[in-house]
Amino acid sequence: MYRIGEVARMTGLSARTIDYYTKLSLIYPAKRSETNYRLYGLETIKRLKRIEEWKKEKHSLEEIKEKLDQLDKARTDEIVTDKLTSLQLHMKQLEREAKEIRPMLENLKPAQARSVLKLLTTQSAACIEALLILLGKGPLS
C-alpha cells in the first residue's frame, strides 16, 4: 500500500491531482492507515496510468469516469459469474456426495442414524437458508 506522495512519485502526477481524482471518484483509496492516511494499491496506479492515457487521447474527465464505471461493472459481473459458477460446482459435488452416503445411512442402526441426522439437519438448514437468501427469497429479502 502506498501513501498519496508515493503514488505521485510512481506515476509522475502531483499529489493534488491524485487528491482531485479521488474526490471525483475516478480512483479510490484501498484503505486508510492507522493514522488516517489514504492508502492506494497497485490497481490504483494502473488506473491512474489508464486515466492519463485517455486524457492524452483528449477524453474529458466525465467520459473517463463513465469508461471506468463500465470497467468496474464488467469486473463486478465477472466476479459474480465466477462465484456463481463455483457455487454450482459445489452444489453438484454435494449432490454426488449425498447420493453416495445415502446407502451408508440406510445401513445405520436407528440411534446412529438419528445422531447423524441431527448434525446434518443444522448444517443443511444453514445451507438452505443461504441459498434462499441468494435467490432473494430469504427472511432478509
Secondary structure per residue as TSV (DSSP state, phi and psi in degrees):
chain	resnum	aa	ss	phi	psi
A	1	M	-	360.0	143.5
A	2	Y	E	-126.1	140.4
A	3	R	E	-78.1	165.8
A	4	I	H	-56.2	-39.5
A	5	G	H	-64.5	-39.2
A	6	E	H	-66.8	-41.1
A	7	V	H	-63.3	-40.6
A	8	A	H	-59.3	-47.0
A	9	R	H	-63.3	-39.9
A	10	M	H	-69.3	-31.7
A	11	T	H	-103.1	-13.9
A	12	G	T	79.7	8.7
A	13	L	-	-95.9	160.9
A	14	S	-	-81.5	155.2
A	15	A	H	-60.5	-34.3
A	16	R	H	-63.7	-41.0
A	17	T	H	-64.0	-43.8
A	18	I	H	-62.5	-41.3
A	19	D	H	-62.0	-42.2
A	20	Y	H	-63.3	-45.3
A	21	Y	H	-62.7	-34.2
A	22	T	H	-66.6	-43.3
A	23	K	H	-64.8	-31.5
A	24	L	T	-82.0	-2.1
A	25	S	T	64.7	30.2
A	26	L	S	-80.1	-32.0
A	27	I	S	-133.3	162.3
A	28	Y	-	-136.6	139.5
A	29	P	-	-67.6	141.9
A	30	A	S	-69.7	-35.6
A	31	K	E	-168.3	-177.8
A	32	R	E	-117.3	146.5
A	33	S	-	-76.3	173.1
A	34	E	T	-62.4	-27.1
A	35	T	T	-95.2	15.7
A	36	N	-	72.8	17.8
A	37	Y	-	-74.9	143.6
A	38	R	E	-74.1	134.4
A	39	L	E	-118.4	133.5
A	40	Y	E	-115.7	148.6
A	41	G	-	-103.0	-178.4
A	42	L	H	-61.9	-32.6
A	43	E	H	-60.1	-38.0
A	44	T	H	-65.8	-39.0
A	45	I	H	-63.9	-42.3
A	46	K	H	-62.6	-41.6
A	47	R	H	-63.6	-41.3
A	48	L	H	-63.3	-39.6
A	49	K	H	-64.0	-40.0
A	50	R	H	-64.0	-42.4
A	51	I	H	-59.4	-46.4
A	52	E	H	-64.8	-36.5
A	53	E	H	-62.1	-44.7
A	54	W	H	-67.5	-35.3
A	55	K	H	-63.5	-39.3
A	56	K	H	-63.8	-28.8
A	57	E	T	-83.7	8.9
A	58	K	T	71.5	29.2
A	59	H	-	-83.2	142.0
A	60	S	-	-75.4	161.7
A	61	L	H	-62.8	-32.2
A	62	E	H	-64.9	-44.3
A	63	E	H	-63.9	-40.3
A	64	I	H	-63.4	-41.9
A	65	K	H	-60.4	-43.3
A	66	E	H	-60.8	-43.7
A	67	K	H	-63.7	-43.2
A	68	L	H	-65.4	-39.3
A	69	D	H	-61.6	-40.6
A	70	Q	H	-63.7	-42.1
A	71	L	H	-63.0	-42.2
A	72	D	H	-62.6	-42.2
A	73	K	H	-64.4	-42.7
A	74	A	H	-61.7	-41.0
A	75	R	H	-64.3	-42.1
A	76	T	H	-63.7	-44.3
A	77	D	H	-59.5	-40.8
A	78	E	H	-65.4	-41.8
A	79	I	H	-64.3	-43.8
A	80	V	H	-63.2	-43.4
A	81	T	H	-61.4	-44.0
A	82	D	H	-61.3	-43.2
A	83	K	H	-65.7	-42.2
A	84	L	H	-65.7	-39.1
A	85	T	H	-62.1	-44.1
A	86	S	H	-61.4	-42.9
A	87	L	H	-61.8	-42.4
A	88	Q	H	-61.5	-42.0
A	89	L	H	-63.3	-41.4
A	90	H	H	-63.4	-41.0
A	91	M	H	-65.3	-39.6
A	92	K	H	-64.9	-40.4
A	93	Q	H	-62.0	-43.9
A	94	L	H	-62.2	-39.9
A	95	E	H	-62.2	-44.1
A	96	R	H	-62.1	-44.2
A	97	E	H	-65.7	-37.8
A	98	A	H	-63.8	-40.1
A	99	K	H	-66.0	-35.8
A	100	E	H	-69.9	-36.7
A	101	I	H	-83.1	-21.2
A	102	R	H	-53.6	-50.1
A	103	P	H	-60.7	-34.7
A	104	M	H	-65.8	-42.4
A	105	L	H	-64.8	-36.0
A	106	E	H	-67.0	-24.3
A	107	N	T	-89.5	-2.4
A	108	L	S	-76.5	154.5
A	109	K	-	-70.8	153.5
A	110	P	H	-52.4	-42.2
A	111	A	H	-66.6	-40.5
A	112	Q	H	-64.9	-43.0
A	113	A	H	-61.7	-43.6
A	114	R	H	-61.2	-43.2
A	115	S	H	-66.8	-38.8
A	116	V	H	-67.0	-43.5
A	117	L	H	-65.2	-32.7
A	118	K	H	-61.2	-43.6
A	119	L	H	-63.9	-45.3
A	120	L	H	-67.2	-36.2
A	121	T	H	-60.8	-44.7
A	122	T	H	-63.7	-47.6
A	123	Q	H	-66.0	-40.6
A	124	S	H	-64.5	-41.1
A	125	A	H	-62.4	-42.0
A	126	A	H	-63.8	-40.4
A	127	C	H	-65.9	-45.0
A	128	I	H	-63.6	-42.2
A	129	E	H	-61.9	-42.0
A	130	A	H	-62.0	-41.3
A	131	L	H	-66.0	-40.4
A	132	L	H	-62.8	-41.2
A	133	I	H	-62.7	-43.7
A	134	L	H	-59.2	-38.4
A	135	L	T	-84.6	0.8
A	136	G	T	78.8	21.4
A	137	K	-	-120.2	14.0
A	138	G	S	-84.4	177.9
A	139	P	T	-64.8	-21.6
A	140	L	T	-91.3	-3.8
A	141	S	-	-78.8	360.0
